[in-house]
């Protein structure tokens, strides 16, 4: 048996008063791989993960659940990689995935629990960098994410590894574990006894991380059992008890040490990790999605990069909420001082998260006015090496409590780690330090990414690669606190010129561009260079050099400060000028323009419906794409682009969506296009809050149930679906009476006439004279529906079911335009809750599958409450989501029975009557005129119908029958989707239309071109069809 290395226990600072978490032994007698089983026994109900469910309510995963899932991951790992101690070397299992935080973190623990070494690899690395890491470590197996970007990266890396070194160990690939694999396994998870953990020694490798790779290829960094224990102890030398505190880790990927070690602290300290809800594909963290997720989970401690804080600082609601948090930790780059000072003045407890990822501690922020300064880890032995300008390099000296993973120097004979961090002391507070830069001139961008262009360990670097170009005499990269990297080039004397000469500048950039392409292929994504950020030195301002002949980097950057600022300003306003913008904006030209931009910037072909960010698009490229579009819209389309949101590419992450978004701006056809998505989501939540205040309690005054049958209040009975619902109800012997409530007509046509006409036009019997029907003309948004008190009280006292089918159908207006509809729903809820009957009437609401309009291909579309992000986009869908949420809240807080029915595409009735002005009847009518019919699914007017279900349409009479039957149904989620259970393909349907009209099937693009060519000469449906298909938004 291998001996344990016992160390002195840490100060008792963590989990002092947490009733659900028991700190494990942290003296080396228990390893990280053993703590899973410990917490299952001693902290089973303590939460480890937290995410917001579809109701935006926190959903927790406890240690009991996590332990079982971890052992499931261990079993799956061992099944895929057979190994025994007799084999010698412990297998290394790498993870290359953008997986959700929960399955990713659980998989990491599972590999460790299986007695293997785990190696999380950043998917932001280039294929060459990944190949380098796989070969240098000798990885045995790679868990690869299911997303296409991860699979492509893995395959390219393996190919490079084999090409560069045919004798290198080639790792096996297998799919990354999913959330369901681990938390809903097909078989019972193994017990701790069935899957024993074997301690392999304090120095046995457990975890491999890697450096950022901004200098050269990333370096692997190995953590042993004993080193991980030291990491688990770091919060014990801080100032804050973090047990039970909720850390918003929404922006910290688990392949990054910051996210991973914060997760490890859950094992030693009992903090709780708030993450995004598991989804496939996982959400891309943006400033908006992170703040909303943090609010939904009521996160106590917020971890963010500076750019997120800068964005949040511009929204008062966000600032006021952040001021109520325990800590707001920023790290990874410098925060703009004006922004930091503003946030502190507003009471936001910001602290710098300075510290190498394995030395970070948590401060109580005692020096808040001096938020740029921090105290160092109390367990560290430090040496401050003077740098000559009142700054010092931090050197961490090894001691009994802290053994750095990297040893690169000695101090008084002791092993030490020279961090290359330059720190400045606080002028009046001893022990407080501010990070001011890097001795190796690492560039920290405002995004939190880092670029280090200077020499390190004599390895080839970005600047040294540039220096191999015969035209370049010197170069200095820059970009600290900026969004992207740039470089100043000093040409060799024979190529020198005045850079104000634009022609010569372009020629020189083109001359050296093959070298820059090599640099970009070698560099991480965030360190890549664009032509506009390649500046050339003026012969009148030569670079300054030291006595050794090296360039004085700081002096040169200061010397060219004006030129650097001008370049960033120009890039912000401009973009690539060699992509011709459309001279005429329509669906196809817009899509072709966006497609060209994206393929040029991302460098490989992407399909129109593919998510850009799952194909490697990063924040820098997103900015370039946006700037290119804005320039074209401003200069060619003459559109007003001043309020186009900065996150436009993130909110429209496919070619199709982005093209239609750009088209809507160019044509001015979308209301409120400048509205920030976050603001729209806030408006949705605010409207929910407004209409869920003070629901009246249900107080029954009638003891007996209605024995005469159902009495139904139906709204919207004059529409297509409403007519069929009315006919179904009146044909149901269980229904004794129907109140059909509709709005007054603007044409002053009586409801009696409108209802009769609507029924007859749809081939239904004239039911308006039925003694079981009362037609009510009123306004739901008005108190008492604007009807007589007597009639209102009659309905309130007798109605047993409410079928709310009335709704404004307008896809152009914003949410605010639907507030009357929402107010009307609340009035119906109040009517039901004030009913004197023993049980309040059930409220059945006909919602729409359109609430999934932001769902992506492959997303799960649950019959359950969903988050606002799915529905944001059109006021119509947003209003349906708001109404759903109001009903869910009413059901949760009161005795109100509800049913939300999300209705899909409804066709005509049995006699074939379908509104000729709707999109599909208009499409069919186009066939004999255009002499063709589109044969691909882009013809769908509402893409979510096809993305989710294919041609899953349902007849009016069947939909109505289902709706009337659902008034007796119950569901734990109060939600049902009403779509055809056996969808067909678009091609099947299109073939029938083509055969009936004897016309050929053509590509949608050709069909649209023919439509555009003749629409002005053809009246009626063809004109309407053109408007529909050239103004829609995918």
Secondary structure, DSSP 8 states (H G I E B T S, - for coil): -----------S-SSSS-SS------SSSS-HHHHHHHHHHHSTTSEEEEEE-TTS-EEEEEHHHHHHHHHHHHHHHHHHS---GGG-S--EEEEE----HHHHHHHHHHHHHTT-EEEE--TTS-HHHHHHHHHHHT--EEEE-SSHHHHHHHHHHHHHHHHH-TTS---EEEE---HHHHHS-SS----TTTT------TTSEEEEEE---SSSS--EEEEEHHHHHHHHHGGGGSS---TT-EEE-TT--TTSHHHHHHHHHHHHH--EEE-----SS-----HHHHHHHHHHTT-SEEEE-HHHHHHHTT-HHHHHHHTTSSEEEE-SS---HHHHHHHHHTT--EEE--S-TTT------TTGGGTT-EE--TT-EEEEEE-SSSEEEEEEE--SS---S---EEETTEEEEEEEEEEEE-SSSTTEEEEEEETT--EE-TTS-EE--S--TT---HHHHHHTSTTEEEEEEE-TTSSS-EEEEEE-GGG---TT-HHHHHHHHHHHHHHHHHHHHHS-GGG---GGGEEE--TTS---B-TTS-B-HHHHHHHTHHHHHHHHHHHHH---TTS---SS--HHHHHHHHHHHHHHHHSS---TTS-GGGGT--HHHHHHHHHHHHHHHHHTS----TT--TTHHHHS-SHHHHHHHHHHHHHT-STTTTS-HHHHHHHHHHHHHHTTSS---------S---S-EEEEEE-TTSHHHHHHHHHHHT-TTEEEEEEEE---TT---HHHHHHHHHHHTT----TT-TTEEEEE--TTSGGGGS-HHHHHHHHHH--EEEE------SSS-GGGGHHHHHHHHHHHHHHHT--SSS--EEEEEEEGGGGTT--TT----SS---HHHHTTSHHHHHHHHHHHHHHHHHHHSS--EEEEEE--B---TT----TTSHHHHHHHHHHHHTEEE-SGGG-SSHHHHHHHSB--B-HHHHHHHHHHGGG---TTSEEEES-SS-B-HHHHHHHHHHHHT-EEE-HHHHHHHHHHHGGGS-THHHHHHHHHHH---
